[in-house]
Amino acid sequence: MTSMSLNTEAQQVKADVLEFIEKYGCETAPDEAFDALARQIFTFQYAHNMQYRTYCMSRRVTPQTLSNWMDIPPMPVDGFKMLTLTSIPETECEAVFMTSGTTHPGQRGRNYHPDLEVWDASMIGPFRHFIMPDRERIRIAVLSPAWEMNHNGSLARYLTRALEQCGSAGSGFFFHEDGLDFAGVERFLDQAVADGEPVMLMGASSAYLYLLDYLAKQGKTYALAKDSRVFDTGGFKSTKTDMTVDDLYARFSEVFGVARTHCVNMYGMTELSSQIYDQNLLSYYTDGSSNYLKATPSWVRSVFLDPSTLMPVPNGKQGVIAHYDLANWNSCLAILTEDLGVRTASGYELNGRAKGAEARGCSIAVDEVMAANA
């Protein structure tokens, strides 16, 4: 659907989000600019996203009562499984991204997109900033499905756009209908070593477990060229493994010859329209340092909340994370995750998923969402 198919109000909101992304990029946007656009989007969503509006009314929050953007009620991620959260009628949306359903089989979170112009714009700038700070293009091997294989997968869209926009000759997808193309990846790596050219491997964290196992059976290790990098995302939620992130990156060094400084993780969610990145590649090529903490682009702000009360906690104290993503202009700009983290002056670290008593505030919020829409 083109922007001309949107009503005038939706067209204006979308245009203002695109302008914000273009203007501020990965710099820090002024508080007043973020606040103004967040209010505008919330007003739009309150008027047209009926199930979200019902929840906000139950919390006694309206556009008129906001004192600042942090008053906007974050929608718990489970709400995306149970409700239809869209400001534009779902039948008029070009795309709907769905979660894998591994946490609650049979219940898949859905994020509706009238079109993908904002989503694409929110993806490419931060990708270049955090993953490609030293070059325009690099030879890429993707270990996960392409967009043409999964039109409901936000990661598939992401990886396809990354390869199209930043991949050089010899790049390709090595995941087909029958799974990972191990022999193809092996040829890609052999060629990379022969050429002495830097390359990047990209894929879901779990895909590397299978590739590393395959290469171990082949007795293969590599010394990839300087500036090669390994990109992973998603963790190991779909696999049974005791491997930690540190273990995985140690294996990347052993098998690919890629140092920890060049292993980078992207944190993304189907329910978000933007991604959040480790800063180590950026810091390495900027001043030679290694900042492994996460950072957001200008249009995303992450707030850390007490898991029981959902009130903000100070820097240095662990909290459950709520993301305010202005690129989520159609669904809900504010999202309450069940992820724990700690913010510092240099970024933030993720500490896994809240469990049991830790998630009490999240559970109450989900109950409130469902009660409001009963």
N, C-alpha and C positions, 0 to 999 in steps of 0.2 A: 504494500500500500504506500503510495506517495504521500508527501505531506499535504498535498492539495486535497486528499481524501479526509483529512482531519478537520474537525470544526475549528473555528477561529481561535478559541481559547486554547485548545490543545496545540495548535500550530505555534502560538505565541510561547507557551511553556517550553515546547521542544526547541524552538529557536533560541530562547534565552539560555537553556542548558547547553546547547552547542556553542553559543557565544562564550559562556563561562569556561567551558573546557578549553576552547581555543585561546582565551585571554590569559588564563592563569596556569594551565598545564600542570606541571608537577611542583610548581612553586607554592608558597603558602598564600592562600587568598585572604584578603582582609576580612575580619570577622563580620563587618557590616554587609559585605557583598554576599558572603555565604548565608548569613541570616536572612537577607532580603529574598534570595532565590528559594531558600528552604521554605519560607513563609508562603511564597507564591505557589510553589508546588503543593504544599500541604493544603492550601485553599482549594486548589484544583482537585486534588484527590478527595478531600472532604466533600466536595460538591458532587463528584461523579463515581467514586469508588464506594458503593453502598455498604458493603460488609465491613470495610475499614471504618467508614463513617460511624456505623453502629457501635463499633468498639470504642472509638474516640468519644462518642456521646456517653457511653457507660463510664468512661474515665473523667467525664465532665471537662473535656478539652475541645475547644472549637477554635477556628482561626482568630476569633475576636479575643479569646482568653490568653493567647500565647504571650509570654513575656520575652522569650527568645526561642531559637530553634530546638534547644534541648528539652523544651516542654512537649514537643511532638511525640505522641505515644509510639514507641517502637512495636511493630508487629512481631510476635514470636514466630520463629521459622516454621513451627508446626502449623501455624495459621495458613501458610501457603499450601499445605497438604489438604486442609479441611475446608477451605473457603476459596471462592473465585475472586481474587484480588486484582481487579483491573478497572481503570477509569474509562477506557475505551471498550465498547462491547467486545467480548471475546471473539465473536464471529467476524469482527473487523480487524483482528490482529494478525499481522503477517507471520509471526513466530510465537511459539510457546516453548520455553526451555523447561525441562523436567529433571528432577533429581533422579538418582539411580534407584531409589527405593530400598537401599540396603538396610537402613535403620528401621523403617516400618514397611515391610513388604506389603504391596497392595495399596499403599498410600504414597503417592509421589507428589512432591512439591512442584508447583507450577508458577512460572514467572512469564507473564504475557507482555509482548512487545508489539505495538501498533506497526512499527517498522524497525529496522535494525541500524538506522543511521546514528542514533545516539550511542547505542551499544558498541558499534564499530569505532566511533570516535573516542569513546572512553577506554577502549582497549589499546589502540596502537601507540598513542603518545607515551603512556607509562611503560609499555613494553620496550620501546626504543630507549627511554630514559634509564630504566633500571637493568635491562638485559643487554642492550646494545650501545652502551655509552661510548664505545671506542670505534665503532664502524657502522656503515650503512647496511651491509649485508654479510651473511655468513652461510656456509653450506650446512643445511639442517637435515637431520634424520628424525622424523616424528614416529613415536612408538605407540601411538594411540589412534583411534578412528578419526578419519577426516569428516568434514561437514557433509559431504555427499553420502556418507554411510549413516549419519545420525543427525537429522535436522532438528531433533529435540534436545541435543546436547550442547550446552554452552561451552564446554571444553573443546568439543569438536569444532565449533565455530572459531574459538580462540586460536587453536593450533593451526587451522587452515589459514586464517588471516595472518598469523605470524609468518608462516612459510611464504605466502603470497607477497607480503610486504617486505620481508627481510631475508628471504632465502636466496642464495646464489645458485649458480649452475651446479647440478648434481644433487640438489635437495630433493627430498621425496618423503612420502608416507610409507611406512613399513608395517602397516596393520591392514589386513584384508578380511574378507568375510569369514575365513577360517582361522583368524587370529594373527598373532605377531609373526611377521616374516623374518625368522631368525637368520636364515641364510642370506637374505637381502641386507640385513643390518651388518652381518659379518663382512660382506663384500664392501659395504659402505665404509666400514672402519679400516679394512685393508687398503682401500683406495686412498683414504684420508692420510694414512701413514705413508703410503707410497708418494703421495703428492707433497706431503709436508705442509699442508694447508690447514688452518684452524677450522674446526667444525663444532656444531652444537647438537647434542642429543636432547630431545624434548619428549616428555610424556608423563603419564600418571605415575606416581611413585611406585605403585604396585607392579607396573609393567617392567620396571627394572629388575625386580626380583626374578622374573622368568628369564629375562635376558642374561642376567649374571649367572644364573644356574646353567643356561645353555652354553655360555662361553666357558664356564668352568669344565663342563663335560668335553668341550673341544680342546681344552688346555690352552686357550687363547688369552693373552693379555696384550695391551697396546700402550704405546707411548705417543699419544696424540700431540699434535703440534702446539706450541705456545699459543696462548689466547683461546684455546678450545674451552668449551664450557658444557656443563650438564645442568639441565633445567628439569625440575620435578614439581609435581603438584598433587595434592589430594591425600597424602598419607597412605596408610595401609588398612583402611576400614573395610575393604572388600576381600582382604586376604588374612589367613591365619599365620601370623609370624610374630616372633619375639624381637625382630630386628628394630633397632632405634634409628632415628635420623642420623645420629653420629656414626652408627654402624654402616648405614647405607653410604654415607659420604666417604668413609674409610675404604669401602669396597670400590667406589668410583676412582679413588686414587690408585688402588692396587691394579684394577683391571683396565682403566682407560688412561691412567697417567694424568688425571685432571685433579689438581690440588683443591683443597677445601675452599680456597679463595674464589674458585671459579665454579663452584656448585651452588646453585641458587634455587630457592623455593618460591613459588607463587601461591598465595592463599586466595582462593576464590570460592564463591558459592553460587549455585543456580539462582538463589533468591536475590543476589546482588547483580548489578549491571557493570560493576567495576572490579578491579583486581588489586591486591595488596602484595607488596614485594619485599623480600630480603634486599638490603642495601649494599651487600658486599661487593658486587661487581661495580656498582657506581662508585663506591668509596675507593676501591682498588685503582680504578682508572682516573679518579679525581686527585687523590693525594697519597695513594699507596697504603691506606689503612684498610682495616677489615671490620666493617660494621654489619653484623649479621642480624640486626634488629629490623623489624618490619616497618614499612612506611607506606602512606597512602598518597594518591594524587590530590590536588587541591579541592576537588569536588566530593571527596569522601572524608568524613571525620568519624573516628572511632572513640566511643565513650566507654569507660570501665566502671561497672556498677557492682555494688555489694550484692552477692548472689541471693541473699535473703530478702533485702529490702528494695533492691533495684535503685538505690540512691548512689550517686557518683562517689568513687573512692579517690583518694589522693594518689599522685604519682608514686610508684614504688610499692603499692599495695595491689595484690591480686584482685581482679574483678571479672565478672562475666561481661562479654563485649557486646555493645550495641553499635551498629554501623548506621551512619546517616549518609546515604549515597544519593546525591542529586541526579545522577544518571538514571536512577530508578523513578523516572518521572511519571510513569503510568501506573505502577503497582503500589508499593509503599516505600517512601523514601527512607523510613526509619525501620530497622530490622533488629530484633533481639535474638542473638545467637545463644547457643549453650556452650560457647567456647570461652575458656578462661585465658587471661593474659595479664601482663604487667607492663605499664607504660613507664618509660624513662624519658629524659630530655632528648635522647638520640633515636627514639623509635620505641617499638614495643615487641615483646616476645610472647609467643603463644605457649600455653601450658596445658593443652589438651582439652577434653570435653568435661564439663561439669557433670557430676554424677550424684544421684541420691539426694542427700540433704543439701549438698552444694547448690543444686539446681532448684531449690525451693521457690525462689522468686520467679524463675522461669515457668515453673509448673503452675503457680498461681496465675501468672499472666495468661497462660494458655487456657486455663479454666475460665478466666474472665472473658477471653475472646469468644469461647464457645457459648458461655451463658448469655452474652450480649446478642449473639446471632441465633439463639435457640428459637 
